[in-house]
Amino acid sequence: MSEESKTNTREVEIIKKDTVVKLELPIDFFFRLNQLILEFPVESEKMGKMLELIAANKDETDDMAYHLRTLLSLQLFIEEAARQQGHTEMITVDLDTGERVNKD
């Protein structure tokens, strides 16, 4: 085999397509994800348009909306897993301040 016909290859590990991965996730990572979504670096008007595209299942027409949907979907998967595993609780929140209200 001549040098010219050699291809530059390397074996790499990938995740198989259509696989469901079970994952233990530290809650601190979830909080960081939530913070990233809340502080997503776009103006509020653009955020509104992206959310409209996501709601209409047309986010593939806008790269940022597509990436935001990915983050939101990940957040929902995490929340559902936490719910199924009994790791959620109901709390009262002040809607004006966003602060947790203690019910003593």
Helices and strands as residue ranges (DSSP letters): G 3-5, H 27-38, H 44-55, G 59-61, H 63-84, E 92-93, E 100-101
